[in-house]
């Protein structure tokens, strides 16, 4: 479904050159915290909070694993592909004697969004995948209230 068919217009993020210089930008769009990343000449957009425990991905390292460009959650080191939002991990099969570690997929865990460039400006089209994706929880009012309560409790200690 295109932006025209859904009736939802892409959201303006900023000037291309400004985002390239910043490398990362966060925006609150249509009720979602979005992270836009520029890396090696390409733009990516995904939910800002990691699907695992809600930590911000804004300062996560960008690394390649299993030939996939990933952002690594700074808090728990979860690896998320920038292009698809796939959670990946490296492990051995305990049922196989002396098995070598290899990469496995957890499936799509992080909602990714479409980035568009128009006349030197960057826009993001919010994902319209209908099914629940784990990072969706961290876009809810329930999570925002939990997060706010934790920050309030920490400031009182």
N, C-alpha and C positions, 0 to 999 in steps of 0.2 A: 504494500500500500504506500503510495507516494504522499508527500506532504500535502499536495493539492487534494488528494482523495480523502485524507483524514481531516482536513480543515485546520490542522495545527501547523502554524508557520514555524520555521526554524528560528531559534533564539540567537540574537547577536551576542558574541562573546567578546570581540575586540578586534583591533587592527592586527593583521597577520604579523607584521614586523614587531609589534609590541609583545605578542605572545611568543614569538621565536626568541626574543631577548629574555623574557621572563622564564621560559621553558615550561612553566606550569601555571595554570590559572584555575581558581575555584570560583564557581558561580552557583547561586541558588536559582534554579529554573523550574517553574511549574511544580513547586513543592518538593524538588529534589536537589540535593547537594551534588554538584557535578564537578569532576576534575578533568581538565583539558590539558593534555601533555603534548609537547612538541619534542620529538626525538628523531635524529638522523633524517631530517627533511620531511617527516610525516607527522600528522596530527592524529591524536587518539582522544576519545572521551569515554568516561565511565563514571559510575556512581563513586563518590569520593570515599565512602566508608567501606572498609574491607568486609566481605561477606562473613568472615569467621567470627569476629568479635566487635566490629564497628569502629576499629581504629582508623584514623585518617591515613589515606594512601599518599597524601600530598608530598611527603618527603621520602617516599619509598625509592630505593635504587631501581634503575632500569638495567636489566641483565638479560642475556640470552641463555635459555635452557632448552635442550632438546630441539634446537633450531627454531625456537619460538621466543619472540621478544616479550619479556614479562616485567611487571612491576612487582617488587618484593615488599610486602607489608613490613613497615619498620618495627612493629610491635612483636609479631609472632613469626615473621619470616615466611609467611604463605606466599606462594608464587602464583600470579594471575597473568594470563596472556593479555596483552594490550588490545589485540585485534578482536578476540572472541569473548574474553571474560572467563576463560576456562581455568579452573584450578588444576595445577599440576604438582606432582611430588615424585621424589625418587626413593625407591625402596627395593628390597629383595623379596623374593617369594619364600616364605618360611617353610613351605612344603617341598621345596627343591633344595637338595643338599648342594652346598657350595655355589648357589646361584649368584650371578652378578647383579648388582643394583641396576635398575632400569627405570625409565620414566613412565608414570601412569597418569591418567586423567581422572579427575573427579567430576568432569562434566562442566557445563556452564554454571558458574557460581556468582559472577559479577555482571551486572547489567552494563552493557556497552551501548554507546549512542553514536549516531552518524555525525561526522564533522564535514562541513562544506566550506569551500572558499569561494567568495563572490567579490570580484573587484577589489582584492586586497583586504577583505574583511573575513573573519572566521565566524561561522554560525554552527550551532548544534541542533540537530533534530533528535528529540527525545525518543528512545526506543518504544516501539509499540508491540513488542512481544507480549502476548496475552498471558502466558503462564507465569507463575510465581518464580522468581529467581532469588536466591538467598540474600543477595545484597539489598533486596527490596525492603526487608524488615527495618534496615537502618535509615530508611527514608520516611518512616511513619512518625506520627505525632507521639505515639507511645514511646518510641526510642528517644525522641527529642526531650520528652518529659523526664525519662530516666536519666539521660545525660545531664540535663539541667539540675536535677536533684543531686546527682553525684558531685557536680561542680560546687553546688551550694554547700553540701556537707563538707567538702574538702576545705573550702574557704573559712568555715567556722572552726576547724581544728587548729 
